[in-house]
Amino acid sequence: MFKRLLTFALIVAAIAGSQPAFARDENGRLQVGITLHPYYSFAVNIVGDRADVVPLIDAEANPHGYQPQPDDMVRTQSLDVLIVNGIGHDEWAEEIVAAAGRADDLPIIQANASVALIPIGGSTTGERVVNPHTFVSTNAAIQQVYEIARRLGEIDPPNADFYVTNARAYATRIRQLRAEFMQTFADLDLSGFKAATAHAGYDYLFQELGLQVAAVIEPRHGVDPTARQLADTVEQIRAANVTVLFAELYFTGNLAETISEETGVAVYSLSHITGGPYTADKFEVEMRQNLETVAQAIRETQD
């Protein structure tokens, strides 16, 4: 890996030549890099037409276990700042920045700097590992939006007030979405509802809804459990009286169906918000879909 990144770095250096450290476009707009799809939505809604938002990796790339590519480092040369998750979901960004020769001059915004972090819930290993999926949440999303706006204002003072104003408007829309579904969930009986998830991507969302994650199937994202781990998970699901298994939309294979056949739990799919086109409304659209799916699961398993 080191040799490949070194080769990529040499390619980038040859392309970049003597580019300045800050690469605002001809209109003076800040070039804001992002690592994950939700951060594209956050950043675009914050900066409006005062800055350009540049995804660090291609839209269809799977950020889990991502392997840096030469084009990623070329993109990094154009950035004035980079927004990262920074707690376990985009470690590859550090490799890209280093290989592009930007480790010393590229400001990094840690989106989760003001978020109250939680450990992965329902793990069969018993490890207390910080859960990096803060972007699959409304509460934590709002905190990240304000953190990003504040830091962008420090880097681009002439537009600081503009960024804060936009952040407030965007956060208001997220709050309205949350309020709508909080009323929906207030009318549902949650007392007997227990869920298992394919992986630990939804703990922050379930926490704010007051739902329990009783088991997590995958030991790590994209890694199928061993036969022993799978058997233990099946027993854990049975013992906890789990009623629903939430699989991951687009990425989960036959594992969820196997668990369902063994335990009789119903299977529903949630979005991890880390695939497909980068769009300004992706977070709102897919978070609404997630909330609708959870509400549907509760209603249907009560019958």
Summary of the structure (lengths in Angstrom):
residues: 303
radius of gyration: 20.6
end to end distance: 52.7
largest distance: 66.4
contacts: 998
relative contact order: 0.13
helix: 46%
strand: 13%
